[in-house]
Amino acid sequence: MKRISLFVILSATFLFPTAIGQTLQGVVIDEVVAVVGKEYILLSDIEQQYLQMKLQSQVQTSEEATRCMILESMLFEKLLLHQAEIDSVEVTDDQVNSELDRRMRYFISQFGSQEKLEQFYDKSVADFKNDLRDVISKQMKIEQVQQSITEFAAVSPAEVRKYFKSIPRDSIPLIPSTVEVSQIIKKPQITPEEKFEVKERLTGYRKRIVDGETSFEALARIYSEDPGSARQGGDIGLRGRGELYPEFEAVAFKLDPGEVSEIVETEAGYHIIQGIERRGDFVRVRHILLRPKVSPYELEKARIYLDSIAQLIRNDSVNFDDAVVKFSTDPSRNNSGILINPKDGSSQWTPEELDPKVFFVIDKLETGTISTPVLMQDEEGAEAYRLLYLRKRTQPHRANLEEDYDQIQTWALMKKKSEIVQNWISINSKNAYIRIDEKYSACNFQNKWR
């Protein structure tokens, strides 16, 4: 299904060029259904996007209503592009190339390798870029104009209150239960013996590869502790500058194809790296990652250490926020140890959004209390202990300004941005030539396009 979806995305503008404008025994295969300024929308554009939504189970209305929604979205994009032409909005070749490289890396990651992508479509990455270049350039211009429309949108406290009062009482949204959680983390020390053992293993692997005893790929599949690349023989795919650990990147960009590096240390652990290819500011390498293991003794020391901190907090010898700054070994100590929800950047979590292991612990806590030391794994898979502190818990309730001001402010801002966009469309659509095929006259558009 992922490949089918990717096929639809890639094919939207260049896989079916010969069909446009052709007919077969008098049957129209494609046609222009709308024009905005110099830009036109084809029937195939709508159908391809409809197919993509259907494949991704995003069709929630009737076929006709969905196609009307797609058409209106395209009308807005074409109007933005028309305005970009009037305003002489430009994007540089470097900007377009950077975006093309980013998208190609995503497509390649979906297939596992560049070779598999090119084999599947019988098209080289260079050909993909040439076919997509004009599309990407237009999309970037559209984004610039769209961002400029609501760039300075803001809502005052008075506007937030006015927005909330405008919501009918029986339509006020229900806010689910949320929690706010902080943590103090103690990462055990890695002993010199553990580091030495890992380096010795990597030195042995490197010697076997250099001596021709075995291949880098074979050892990576068996021994590498990077689950994302081990199955690919250690191949991390095409990566640009700034995407890798600095120490890793500094070595990777200097390797010739087939050359194997000495041991490289990063936050993730210890690596040996083999060069595959270099393309300007992009590099493709293989690596074998080994992580020094924490000894049971050091892990137990971390648990005992945090248990003593928890007792100090419970006895009011130190408050939690001060304890975070003094004792936590995690960067979150600079933010009172608060867990940030990546979904919206807030400190609020619904039970469904939290890691089940975290929720299982804090679900038993009273607000303002702290857990016993809990075993955890950090982002790199290393074991550590942490204390969890339940700062706040809300019960399911109807939204109100006292408890949910930030959420209501977000809703008010979204509504204001929508009104700004609608007003922009109303003004600028009058200044552009717009024609829509009569077969869409029954569409219930949100904006006046005719």
Summary of the structure (lengths in Angstrom):
residues: 450
radius of gyration: 28.1
end to end distance: 38.2
largest distance: 87.7
contacts: 1258
relative contact order: 0.13
helix: 50%
strand: 18%
